[in-house]
Amino acid sequence: MSEQAKHPRRVLVTGSTGAIGQPVCAHLLARGHHVRGFARRPTPGLQDYVVGDLNDRDKVRQAVEGMDTVLHLGAYPNDADFIDVLMEPNVRGLYHICAAAQEFGVKRLMLASTLQTVTGHGYPEGKTIRIEDGPMPVNHYALTKVWAEVMGDMYARVHGISVINARIGWLPRNPGEAKRLVESRIGKDVFFSHRDAQLFHERCVESPEPGPGQSVTVFAISNPLEQHRLDLEPARRILGYEPQDVWPQGLPYELEG
């Protein structure tokens, strides 16, 4: 059982049946927060959940109402056709979440971005990519996440919400994805364990920073195995996030072979 949070929050987790959503929900519950799930099917382990689609504005409003914190993990998670696949969940759905957060007075909004927003920098050997280097997407999925970051910045600035844009690292959802991570040149340095995902999102809920009307963009990864390819300093300094794992620690399954 996790240590109890000093100030329990009412937290909505979208994408609550996903690879990150499920362990995050369980962890926040264990810390004493009230957790509501939102996904297209019932959320295991939660008594409070809304079954719906991000494209359904009324369902999104139902899910957000009464919450003081929203962790928006729901999205189509890979590159795909922009019009036929990505537009609805990643653009229209994002708007529904942000608009409902404004309408119902949500205090803290975390928007899940991706390390793919900086893929165009190329991860040169010996260089750490920093937030101030700016985005450089190479596909339409990453482009939707750049849009999410800009929208988060706007909602903080214009509507007074505390916003965290989280550029989430490579969290392998199954042994097959873990194998692809191993085969990648940079995978072990941008790995994000399931356990560190719990710790990171705990800090997104409980950290006093950023304050109202402020937005921050941070990388969310575990400790790199060989090279610091993404700068963890802002997440440490602003949120108090201290990753515990290095590849392959913190996985909930056995690796293949």
N, C-alpha and C positions, 0 to 999 in steps of 0.2 A: 504493500500500500504506500502510495506517495505521501510525502508531507503535505499537510493541509495548507491551502492558500490563506493568507491573512485576510484578504478581502474578496470573498467569492463573487463571481460575476455571472451574469446570464449570457451565455455564449451560444451563438448560432454557428454551426459548422456546415457549410455547403460542401457537396461532394463527400458526404459523411460515410458513404459505403466504399470509398476508394482506398487505395494503398496507403495514403497518408491520413485520410479522414478517419478511418476506423481506429488506428492506434492513438491518434490525437484525441478523439472523443473519449476513449477509455481512460487516458491519462488525465484529462481535465476533470472527468467525473471523479476519479480517485483523489484529486486534489480538493474536491468539495465544491466545484463550480456546478451550476445548473447548465446542462448541455442539451441543446436542441439540434437534431440532425435535419438535413434537407438533401434529398436525393430522389432518384426515380423509383426506388424501392425502399421498403422499411429498413431502418438502420439497426443492425444487430447491437444488442446491449444497451439501447436507449429506450426509455419509456416515452420521451417527448421527441417526436419527429414529425415532419411534414413530408408526404410523398408528392412529388411534383417535378416539373421541368423548369429550368431557368428561363425558358421562353414564355412561361405562363406568369404574367405580371401579378395576377391575383394570388397565386400560390406563393410567389416570392414575398409579396407583402404580408401574407399570413405567417410566413416563416420568420420574417424580420421583426414583426410587431412584438414589443415587449422585451426585446433583447438590448443590452447595452454594448455588446461586443459582437462583431461578425468576423469570422475567419472564412474568407471566400476562396475555397479550394476547387469548387466545381468549374469544370471547363472540358472542352475536347482537348486531350493532352498531347496530341501529336500533330505534325504537319499534315495538311489535307487540303482539298479544294476550298478556297476561301468562301465562295458564294454558297455552295451546296452543303458544306460541313461546318466550317468555322464561324461563319457569320452569326448564326443564331445563338449558340451557347456562349461564345467568347466575346461577342460585341453586344448584341441585344441583351443577352443574359447579364452581362456586366453592368449595363445601364440600369436594368431592373434592380439589381442589388444596390447600386450606389444611390439611385433615386429613393428606394425604400429606406435606406440608411438615413438619408436626409429627412424623409418624411416622419420617421418614428424616433428621431433624436438619438441615433446610435452614437456612442462616444468614441469607440475605437473600431476601425475598419482595417483588416489586413487583406490585401489583395495578392494572391499567388501569381508571381511572375515566374521567370525561368532563366537559367543560365544561358539559354539559347539566344537571349537578347544581345549577348556579347560575342557570339561565335565568330562573327566577322573579324574580330581582332586577331584570330588565328592562334592564340595561345603560344606565342613564341617562347622558346626555351629561355629561362632565366628572368622572365618578366611576370610581374603580378598585375593582373587587370584590376583596376580600381573603379569605383562608382563614377568618379569624375572623368574617367575616360569616355563615358557616354555609351549609349546602345549602338550596336552594329548587327542588326538581324540579317539572316540570310534565307529565311523562309517566312511564309505567311502566318504560321502559328506564332513564331517569335514576334512578328509584327503586331499581332493582336495583343501580346503581352506588353509591348512598348506602349500601345494605346491604353492598356489598363493602368500602367504606371502614370501616364500623363493625366488620365482621368482621376486617379487617386490624388495626385498633386492638386488638381483643380478643386476637388471636393473638400480637401483640407483647407485650402486657401479661401474659397468662397463660402463654404458652409460650416467651417469651424470644427470639422471632424479630425480626430487624431488618426493618421493614416500610415500604415506600414506597407511598402511595396517589397515583397520578399522574392528575390531571385533564387528560386529553389534549385538545388543541385541535382545530381543524378541519383535518384532513389530507385534502385532496381526492384520492380514489382514482383519478380519471380526469378527462379534460377536461370531461365533462359536469358533474361535481361542482364543478370549478373555476369553471365558468360560474355555477353557483348561488351559490358563495361571493362572486363579484364582485357579483352582484345583491343580496346581503344587506347590510343596514345596517352590520353589525359584522364581516363576514367577514374583511376585510383586516387587522383588528386582533386576531383570534383565530386566525389562520392558523398552521399547524404544518407546516413543510416536511419532505419525506422526509429531507433531509440533517440537519436539526436533530433529527429523530426518532432518527437514528443517534447523534448526540452526546448527546442526553438519556439514552437507554438505556445508552450507554457509562458515563455517570456513575452510573446506577442500579446497575450492576454493580461499578464500581471505587471509588466514594466510600466512605471509612471511616464516614461518617455516613449514616443514624442508626445508633447502636450497638445491641448486643443488647438486646432487650426494649423498644426504642423504636420508635414509628411517627411518620411525618410525612405530611402531605398537601400536595401542591404542584401548581401549574399547570404544564403542559408546552405551551408555544407558542413560536413564533418571535417576532422583534421586531415590535411593532405598527407599522403604516404611519402612523397618525395619532394614535390615543389609546391610552393604557395602560388597557385595560378590565379586564384580569386581572393580578393582582400576581405578578410574576416573582421578587420578592426572596427568598422562601423557597427556591426552587429554586437560585438563585444562591448563597445563603449556606450552605445545608445540603449541597447536592450538588456545588456548583462548576459548575453548568450555565451556559454562556454561549452563547445562541443566536447564530447567524451570519447568518441570513437574514431578509429582509423581503419581503413579497409583491411579485412572484411568484417570488423566487429559490428555488433548491433543489428545483424540481419535476423529475421524471424524464421529462417529456413536454412537447410543445409545446402552448401554449394555443390554443383554437379562435378563429378570426376575428381 
